[in-house]
Amino acid sequence: MLSLTLGPLALPLPPLLLGAGLGVALLLLRLLAPRAAREALANRLWLALALGLLAARVLYLLRHAEAYAASPWAMLDVRDGGWLPVGGAVAGLAVLLLQAPSERTLRRPLLLAAFAGLAAWQIADGLALRRGAGAQALPAVQLVALPLVAAPPGAGAQPLPSLRDGRPLVVNLWASWCGPCRAEMPMLAAAQQRERGVRFLFVNQGETPATVQAWLARERLPLQDVWLDPAAVLGPALGSRALPTTLFVDAQGRRVAAHVGALNEAALRVRLQELVAP
């Protein structure tokens, strides 16, 4: 599962799992801590979480400094999924230990709540990964090549796995009515022209050929490998109804990463570097 659908909203799963862990920690703190100290201890949890997230982001940016150097403003775009969770968890726990009260009656519930929240987050994340383990292979959803747009010779309706050609794949699920899809499409089109060692598939969700062709012509986007998913079944098969959703598939056909929401240039470069790394 990549996202959770709530009515008209489709929310990325990772922040929801982190929020669930925080909820467990705050609930346990409320049950264990003396009433007079609950608010002060909860504030320490919030501070540890904030500094842990900051550390996770900074460590990620330092690790991928070269990719972000060309677009420094992307460092502020935390929607790109650029975090080092382990580093953030260690930093958050260190902050919590440093500011924990010396009194046993206050220190014990604070640390118990923090470790319970961390454990809940990890368990939920592990369950989500296990549930998606069978989805690491590409689903055999039938796709139709868009007429008049460059595609492999003789391409018609084909199952997604058959479109592998030995190169790593980037599979972008999009629609012309989707604002974030439109925003990231020129960047993805440029990457397709630049990264010849990676195959980019643009899988439109639920629109007619005429609609897709008209939008591409109006935007003057030189896309290749544009495919139609008329019933929009690929997203649900992958565990995401959100658009855009972008998959990164290695040369063996295994899904190694996925991103829900718009990508920025730096995040795309990092993902591509990881995808083609030996």
C-alpha positions, 0 to 999 in steps of 0.5 A, spaced: 500 500 500 502 506 497 497 511 500 490 511 504 484 514 501 479 518 505 473 520 501 476 524 495 483 525 499 488 520 497 494 521 503 501 518 502 502 512 507 509 514 511 506 520 514 500 517 516 504 511 520 509 516 523 502 520 526 500 513 528 506 512 532 506 519 535 498 517 537 500 511 541 506 515 545 501 521 547 496 516 549 500 512 553 503 518 556 496 520 558 495 514 561 502 513 565 504 520 567 501 524 573 496 529 571 500 535 573 506 533 568 502 531 562 502 537 558 510 538 559 512 531 558 507 531 551 511 538 549 518 534 550 515 529 546 513 534 540 520 537 541 524 530 540 519 529 534 520 535 531 528 535 532 528 528 529 525 530 523 529 535 522 535 531 523 532 526 518 532 531 513 538 534 514 542 527 514 538 526 507 540 532 504 548 531 506 548 524 503 545 527 496 548 534 496 550 533 489 543 532 487 540 538 490 546 543 489 543 545 482 536 546 485 537 549 492 530 551 493 528 543 493 531 542 500 525 546 503 520 541 499 519 536 504 514 532 500 519 529 496 520 523 501 527 525 502 528 523 509 533 518 513 529 515 518 534 511 522 538 517 523 532 521 525 530 516 530 536 516 533 537 524 534 530 524 536 531 519 542 538 522 544 534 529 544 529 526 549 534 522 553 537 529 554 531 533 556 528 527 560 526 529 567 531 526 573 525 524 577 523 517 576 515 518 576 516 523 570 522 520 566 519 513 566 512 514 563 516 519 558 521 514 556 516 508 556 511 512 551 517 514 547 519 507 545 512 505 545 511 510 539 517 508 536 515 501 536 508 502 534 511 506 528 516 500 526 511 495 527 506 499 522 511 500 517 513 493 517 506 490 516 505 495 510 511 493 507 509 486 508 502 487 505 506 490 499 511 485 498 507 481 493 506 487 489 514 488 488 513 485 481 509 489 476 501 487 476 499 484 469 494 490 468 493 491 460 495 497 457 494 500 450 499 504 446 497 511 445 496 512 437 500 517 434 505 517 439 512 514 439 511 507 442 515 500 440 513 497 433 506 493 433 504 495 440 497 494 442 494 492 448 500 489 452 500 487 460 505 492 464 510 487 465 511 485 458 514 492 457 520 491 460 526 491 455 532 490 460 533 497 462 530 500 469 523 502 468 520 509 471 512 508 471 508 515 472 501 514 473 498 521 471 492 524 468 491 531 464 486 534 470 491 533 475 495 539 477 501 536 480 501 531 474 502 537 469 507 541 474 512 535 474 511 532 466 516 537 463 521 535 468 519 527 466 519 529 459 526 532 459 529 526 464 526 521 458 530 525 453 536 525 457 536 518 461 537 513 455 539 507 460 532 508 463 525 507 460 520 511 462 512 509 461 507 514 462 501 511 464 494 515 463 489 514 468 482 513 465 482 518 460 480 518 452 485 518 447 483 524 444 483 528 451 490 525 452 493 527 445 490 534 445 493 535 452 500 533 449 499 537 443 497 543 447 503 543 452 508 541 446 511 535 450 515 530 446 513 524 450 515 517 448 512 511 451 505 514 453 500 508 455 492 508 456 489 505 462 482 506 460 479 503 467 484 506 471 486 499 475 493 500 475 493 505 481 489 500 485 493 494 483 499 498 486 495 500 492 495 508 490 489 511 488 493 518 488 495 522 482 501 522 480 504 516 483 511 514 480 514 507 480 521 505 480 523 498 477 530 495 477 532 491 471 530 485 474 522 487 474 522 489 481 519 495 484 524 498 488 521 505 490 515 509 489 513 516 490 506 519 491 505 526 489 509 530 485 517 529 484 522 535 484 528 535 480 533 533 485 528 527 488 528 525 481 535 525 480 536 521 487 531 516 485 535 515 478 542 514 481 539 509 486 536 505 480 542 505 476 547 504 481 550 497 480 
